[in-house]
Amino acid sequence: MSAEAERCRREIAEIEALLLVGHPDVEGLCMALSDWWTELRLIEQEVGLESGAEKQNRRRIAEPGGGED
């Protein structure tokens, strides 16, 4: 795994942890989370990597109503 991809994963994990403990800036953290996920996808596309879980998540979100929980 590239250093850039690893950094994205660390940032994503930190943001998710902040959301789970109830950080008040939910909107800002969600925007940052979206940015880091986008960056990770771009990096993985450059090197031709994408895990099965990420493919499944991308397909789920792309389905009608898939982004809603």
PASEBA-1860 file (N, C-alpha, C; in nm, 3 decimals):
! residues 69
1> MSAEAERC> 0.085/-0.118/0.000/0.000/0.000/0.000/0.090/0.124/0.000 ~ 0.052/0.222/-0.078/0.133/0.343/-0.088/0.121/0.427/0.039 ~ 0.223/0.510/0.060/0.222/0.600/0.176/0.104/0.696/0.168 ~ 0.070/0.739/0.046/-0.042/0.832/0.030/-0.174/0.765/0.069 ~ -0.193/0.641/0.026/-0.315/0.568/0.060/-0.321/0.544/0.210 ~ -0.208/0.511/0.269/-0.205/0.488/0.414/-0.241/0.615/0.490 ~ -0.193/0.730/0.444/-0.228/0.856/0.509/-0.379/0.880/0.500 ~ -0.437/0.856/0.383/-0.582/0.873/0.368/-0.657/0.785/0.468
9> RREIAEIE> -0.614/0.660/0.480/-0.681/0.568/0.573/-0.668/0.615/0.718 ~ -0.552/0.669/0.755/-0.535/0.723/0.891/-0.627/0.841/0.914 ~ -0.634/0.932/0.816/-0.720/1.050/0.830/-0.867/1.008/0.841 ~ -0.907/0.911/0.759/-1.045/0.861/0.763/-1.076/0.803/0.899 ~ -0.985/0.723/0.952/-1.005/0.661/1.084/-1.016/0.768/1.193 ~ -0.934/0.871/1.186/-0.939/0.978/1.286/-1.073/1.052/1.280 ~ -1.119/1.081/1.160/-1.246/1.152/1.145/-1.361/1.065/1.195 ~ -1.360/0.937/1.159/-1.466/0.847/1.207/-1.466/0.840/1.358
17> ALLLVGHP> -1.349/0.837/1.419/-1.341/0.833/1.566/-1.401/0.960/1.626 ~ -1.371/1.075/1.566/-1.428/1.201/1.616/-1.581/1.201/1.605 ~ -1.632/1.149/1.496/-1.777/1.143/1.480/-1.839/1.050/1.584 ~ -1.774/0.939/1.611/-1.828/0.842/1.707/-1.831/0.894/1.850 ~ -1.739/0.985/1.883/-1.740/1.038/2.020/-1.826/1.163/2.033 ~ -1.893/1.201/1.924/-1.987/1.312/1.931/-1.929/1.450/1.908 ~ -1.825/1.459/1.828/-1.766/1.590/1.796/-1.876/1.680/1.739 ~ -1.881/1.807/1.782/-1.992/1.895/1.741/-1.991/1.937/1.594
25> DVEGLCMA> -1.877/1.931/1.526/-1.870/1.977/1.387/-1.897/1.862/1.291 ~ -2.017/1.808/1.298/-2.054/1.694/1.215/-2.045/1.728/1.066 ~ -2.098/1.843/1.029/-2.097/1.882/0.887/-1.953/1.892/0.834 ~ -1.867/1.959/0.907/-1.728/1.974/0.864/-1.656/1.841/0.856 ~ -1.680/1.756/0.956/-1.616/1.625/0.956/-1.666/1.538/0.841 ~ -1.794/1.546/0.810/-1.848/1.470/0.698/-1.788/1.517/0.566 ~ -1.772/1.648/0.553/-1.708/1.701/0.431/-1.564/1.651/0.421 ~ -1.491/1.654/0.532/-1.354/1.607/0.533/-1.349/1.457/0.502
33> LSDWWTEL> -1.441/1.382/0.558/-1.447/1.238/0.533/-1.469/1.211/0.384 ~ -1.559/1.284/0.324/-1.585/1.269/0.181/-1.460/1.302/0.100 ~ -1.392/1.408/0.137/-1.269/1.447/0.066/-1.162/1.338/0.075 ~ -1.142/1.283/0.196/-1.038/1.181/0.212/-1.074/1.053/0.138 ~ -1.203/1.015/0.139/-1.244/0.896/0.064/-1.223/0.917/-0.085 ~ -1.254/1.036/-0.133/-1.233/1.067/-0.275/-1.084/1.059/-0.309 ~ -1.002/1.117/-0.224/-0.857/1.112/-0.245/-0.807/0.968/-0.248 ~ -0.855/0.887/-0.156/-0.814/0.747/-0.152/-0.854/0.674/-0.279
41> RLIEQEVG> -0.976/0.697/-0.325/-1.021/0.632/-0.450/-0.935/0.674/-0.567 ~ -0.899/0.802/-0.576/-0.815/0.850/-0.685/-0.677/0.784/-0.680 ~ -0.621/0.774/-0.562/-0.490/0.710/-0.547/-0.498/0.564/-0.588 ~ -0.602/0.495/-0.543/-0.616/0.353/-0.576/-0.641/0.332/-0.724 ~ -0.713/0.422/-0.788/-0.734/0.410/-0.932/-0.603/0.427/-1.007 ~ -0.517/0.515/-0.958/-0.388/0.537/-1.023/-0.304/0.410/-1.023 ~ -0.310/0.333/-0.917/-0.228/0.213/-0.907/-0.308/0.086/-0.935 ~ -0.435/0.103/-0.970/-0.518/-0.011/-1.006/-0.561/-0.096/-0.888
49> LESGAEKQ> -0.571/-0.036/-0.772/-0.611/-0.109/-0.652/-0.748/-0.063/-0.606 ~ -0.827/-0.158/-0.563/-0.953/-0.126/-0.497/-0.997/-0.254/-0.428 ~ -1.014/-0.247/-0.300/-1.051/-0.366/-0.225/-1.195/-0.408/-0.256 ~ -1.226/-0.531/-0.231/-1.361/-0.580/-0.252/-1.463/-0.505/-0.170 ~ -1.428/-0.470/-0.047/-1.521/-0.395/0.038/-1.548/-0.258/-0.020 ~ -1.445/-0.193/-0.073/-1.464/-0.061/-0.131/-1.549/-0.069/-0.257 ~ -1.530/-0.172/-0.339/-1.614/-0.191/-0.458/-1.759/-0.210/-0.417 ~ -1.779/-0.294/-0.314/-1.915/-0.321/-0.268/-1.979/-0.193/-0.213
57> NRRRIAEP> -1.905/-0.116/-0.137/-1.957/0.008/-0.081/-1.992/0.106/-0.193 ~ -1.906/0.116/-0.293/-1.932/0.207/-0.405/-2.058/0.164/-0.480 ~ -2.075/0.034/-0.501/-2.195/-0.014/-0.570/-2.320/0.013/-0.487 ~ -2.310/-0.007/-0.354/-2.425/0.016/-0.266/-2.469/0.161/-0.272 ~ -2.373/0.251/-0.270/-2.405/0.395/-0.273/-2.464/0.434/-0.409 ~ -2.416/0.370/-0.516/-2.463/0.403/-0.650/-2.605/0.354/-0.677 ~ -2.652/0.256/-0.600/-2.788/0.205/-0.618/-2.890/0.310/-0.574 ~ -3.007/0.311/-0.638/-3.111/0.405/-0.595/-3.143/0.387/-0.447
65> GGGED> -3.131/0.495/-0.372/-3.156/0.489/-0.229/-3.045/0.424/-0.151 ~ -2.932/0.391/-0.217/-2.824/0.319/-0.153/-2.747/0.398/-0.052 ~ -2.744/0.531/-0.064/-2.670/0.612/0.030/-2.745/0.641/0.157 ~ -2.870/0.595/0.165/-2.952/0.621/0.282/-2.947/0.503/0.377 ~ -2.943/0.530/0.505/-2.946/0.422/0.605/-3.072/0.428/0.685
END
